[in-house]
């Protein structure tokens, strides 16, 4: 059986499963979120991370602000509340941030991808939630950044997407591995070709060999490039999977409960319904044909989590055209229920997931790209009896 026939067979099976679920009228518990007052940050927040930057207590917010070329640290006070704590100047139009220990002192550091200035800013953590600028290295129009030990030498490296082609070209762009020297500095080590206009990237072991791989969403070529790692900081040539007409972000999760990493790709359409392509992993670096779900207006971001506490992975999608986020409840087979929408601020661009209150429930933090704040949504879904 060839791959196309195999994939069509699996698609038929999943359509049958979906029909059985629908006919059985199976309904998952509806999640409940309580909005707190928005948290003020810089202008046009474009990305965020949730991490404990001061070493003890509650998680903090790390927000990069594309309109003010800045980085904002909000110290977590617990219960979803935050206090302004630190701010730093980044390069031009920061698009993404990675949090890891770059110099081996046990304190979290930051790397910020600056699209307009074509560089990456490194900030070393002091240990109390504040940071000091350490340096920058060149990267051409970086839009995504991921930290990991890609050469397995015990030191943190960075994978950075580079947009090197011109708008009218159909040539490939790239991912560059910057090897960490263990002291906060990085040197270019390896370049891998991906699709046209990479915008998002995740790291996971897609073929089960214990080595970190990469998946990259390419907005213009409409695909996902999967780079299987050798474990030496180098990768096999990209395998490309269809991912829609305009991929804007990529999320990682196990959507069918088989223990293999799957991908969800959101495709933006302004003024009409966007789509989410769900690519179920086969465990060998390949993916089944996508299952496609309807999202909101101009969807820009997707993230995975168990938001209704039923043990199955759900999706949260940011809809910048309608100022909402959509929760897609997972059925456990790679199938999702129709979206439930929650109102946030203008032009949501990024969603962070973490337990902010210590009750074991995943809460949401949303960067509102058309404002100078982030929305905090506390999960009040009733816990299911065990």
N, C-alpha and C positions, 0 to 999 in steps of 0.2 A: 504494500500500500504506500503510495507517495504521500508527501507531507500535506499537500492540499486536501487529498481525500481524508487523511487522518484528522486534519483540523476541522473539515466540514462535519465529520462524524461526531467530534466532540461538541461542536456548536449545536448539532441536532440534539444531543443528549442534554445539554444545558437548557435548551429551549423546552424540552420535555419536562425537566425538573422544575423550571419556572412555572409551567402550566399546572403541574401537580400542586405546587405551593399555592398558587392563586386559587385553584379550585377548592383546595382544602380550607381556604379562608383563614390562613395562619397570620396572626398579627403579633408583632413584637411590641414590647413596652415602649410607650412614647417618652422620649427624654424631656426633661424640664430644665430650663436654664433661667437664672435670675440675674438681670443686668445690674452691675454696680456703676457708680459714676465713672465716666471715662478718665483715663490717666493721661495727663499732659506730657508730651514729649517734644521732639523737634518738628520741623515743617515737613509735611508729606512723608510720613514714615513708610518705608518701602520693604522692610524685612525685620524680623525679630527672632530672638532665641530666649529660652527660659532655662536658667542655670543658677546654681548657688555660687555667686562670685565672691561672697565674703566668708565662705568656708563653714558657716554654722547656720542653723535655723532654717528659714523659709527661702524658697526659690526667688530669684530676682529676674527682672526683665532687662534684656540687652536689645536695644532698638536702634537701627540705622535709619537715618532720615534723609531721603533723597532730595528734598527741597532745600535743606539747610546744610548739606554736606557735613553731617555730624553724627555722633554716636551718643546715645543717652542710656545711662544705667539707672534703673528704678529699683530701690531696695525693697524686698518683700517684707511686709510687716505681719503676714498671716491673714487668713480669712479673705484673701483676694485684694488686699489693700497694699499700696506701694508709696514709697517716699522718694522724691528726687535725690539722687546720690552723687552722680558723676556725669560729666559730659566731656567729649573729646571731638576735635576736628578730624574729619576723614578726608579722603580725596573727593573728586568730583562725582556726583550722582552715585552714591553707594547703593548696591543692589542686593547684597547678601552678606551674611556673617557666619563664621565658623568659630566654635568655642572648644578649646582643648588646652592641654599643658604643652607649650612649645619649648620650654627650657628646662624641664625636668625638676622643677622645684616643688611640685605638688599643688601649685596654684593655677587656676584657670586663666588662660590668655585668650586674645581675640584676634581674628583675621577678617578684614573687611574688603570685599571686592568692589572697587571703584570703577564703574563703567566709563564715565566720561573722561577721567584722567588716566585711564589705562594703567592702573597699578593696584597693588594690594597693600593695605596698611596693617601693620602688626602692632598690637598693644599688649604689653606684658602686665599681668595682674600683680597688684601689691599684696593682695590677700585679705583686704578689708572692703572689697567691692569697688575699689578705684583702680585706675590703670594709668600706665605711662606710655606715651608713644615711643616705639622702639626703632621703627624704620619702615621702608616701603620697598617693594620690588616690582618690576615691570611685568605686566600681563595685558594683552591687547583686548580692550573692551570686555573685561570679565563680567559675567552675569551670574555665575554660580560658583560656589566654593565648598569643598568637603574636606574635613580632616580625617586622617587615618594613617596607619603604619603600612604603607603600600610595599615597602621593600623589606619589611620584617626585621629591621635592625634595632627595634626598641625605641626609636625616636619618631615623633609625630611628623608626618609629611602633609602636604596640601595638594589636592587636585583642583584645578581651576579651568573653567571653560574660557576659551578665547574665540572671539568673533573677528576673524581676520579677513573674511570675504566682503566684497562690496554688495550693496543692496540688490543690484540687478544680476549678480552672478549666481550660478547654481553649484559652485564648487564647495568642497567640504570646509568646515571649520574644525576646531581641535579642542582637546583636553590636554593640558600640560601638567605633568607631575613635578612639583617642586619638592625636592628632597630636604627634609629638616636636618640640620646639623646638631640639634640638641641644645642650642643656646639661643633660640629665637630667630635665627637667620635661616634662609632658604635659598637653594640654588636650583635652576631648571635642570631636570634630569631626563625626562622622556616626554615625547609628544605623540598623541594618538589622534588620528583623523576620526571625526564624527560627522553628523549631518550638518545641514545648513541652518545657522542661527541657533546654537544651543542656548537654552534659557534656564534649565533646571537639571539637577544631578543628585543621585542617591548612591550610596555604597552598601553592598550586601554580598553574600556568597551565593551566586545564582546557579552554580553548577555543583555545589556540594563537595568541593575539594578542600575546604578549609582556608581558602585564599580569598581575600577581598576583591570583589569585582565592582564595576561602575555601570550605571545606566544613565543615559543623558537624553533629555527631551529636546528635540530640534523643531523650532517653531515654523520655519519656512519649508523644510523638506517633509514635515508632517510625519515624523517617525521617532522611534526611540533607538539609540545606539547602545548596544550592550558590549562592554569591554571586559573580557575575562582575564583576570590577573594571573601572571606567572609567579608572583610572590617576590619578585626582585625589583618592583617598581615599574615593570614593563607589562604590556598587555597584548593579547591577540588582536588582530584586526577586528573592527566593529562588526557585530551582527545587528542588522536593522529590522525592527518590527514596526508595522503600520500603527499609527497612533492618532489619526484624525487630521483635520485640515489646518489647525492652528494651535498646536500644543503650547500651553503657557506654564504648566507646572506638572511635577511628577511626585507621586507619593508611594511609599513602600508599605506593604502589609501582607498578612496571610489571610486572604479573603475567602478561601474555601476550606480552611482548617486542615490542610494536608501537610503542614510543616514546611512547605516550600515558599520562598519569597515571591510575591506577586506585585504587580504594578498597577497604579491607577493614574491616568493621564487626563487632565482637564483641557478642553479645547474651547477657546473663547470665540464667541460670536456676539458682536455689538448690536443691540436692538432686537435680538431674538434669542431663543433658547440655545445655550451652549450644550456641550456633551461631555460625558466622562467615559473614557475607554478603559475597561478593566482587562488587563493582560494577565492571565493565570500562568504561573511558571510551571514548567515541566521538570525542573530540578537539574537540567543539563545545560542551562544557558539559553534555551529556547522557550517560547511562549505560545500558548494557544491563540487562535483567532480572537480578536477583542469582542467582549460583550459591551454593548453601548447603552448608556443611560442618559436621560435628558436632565440637564442642569438649568441654571438661571441665566439672566441677562449678563453677557460679557464676563463669564466666570474666569477668574485669574489664578486660583490657588486651590489645592486639595491636600488634605491631611487625613491620616487614619487614626482610629481610636475606638474603644468600646464605650460609646456615649450613653447607652441605655442599660449597661451592666448585665447583659445577657450572655456574655462570654463569646460573642461573635463580633468580628471587626466591622466597624461602620466607617463612613466617610463624612468629612465636613468640607464643604466647598464655598469659597468666597465669591460672591457675585457683585462685581464692582458697578455693574449697570443698574442694579436695583437696591444697593446698599443693604444687602442681606447676606447671611450665610445659610446654606442648605445642609441639613443633616440627612444622609442616606443610611437607613438602617440595614445592616447586613443580615442576610438570611442564612449565611454559613455555607453557601454553595458557589460563591462568586456572584450571587444575585442580590440585588438591593431593592428595597421598597422605594416608592416615589418620595421625593424630597419633602421635608418639613422645614419651613423657613423661619429664621429669627432675624429681627432687625438689628443692625449695628450702625456704625458711622458711615460717612461718605467714602465711596470708592474703596472698599476693603481690599487689601492687597496681600495679606499674609495672616496665617492662623497658627498660633502656638497652642500646644496641648500639654497640660500638667495638672497635678493635684495641688491646688493653691491653698486649700483649707485643711489638709490633713485628714480628710474623711474617706480617702481611697477612691474618690470619684474624679474622672478627668474633667477639668475645667478648661475654658477657652479664653485666649487673649487674641484680639484681632487688631492688626495694624490698619488704620483707616487712612489710606493714601491721599485722600482729598482733604485732609484736616491736619491738625497738630496733636492728635491724641490716639490712644488705643482703647478699644472696648474690652471690658472684662465681664465674662459670663460665667457665673457660678452654677455648677451642676447640682440641681436639687432633685434629681431622679431618685425615686424610692428604691432602696437596696432590695434585691430579691432574696428571699429566705434560702438558706443553704440546706 
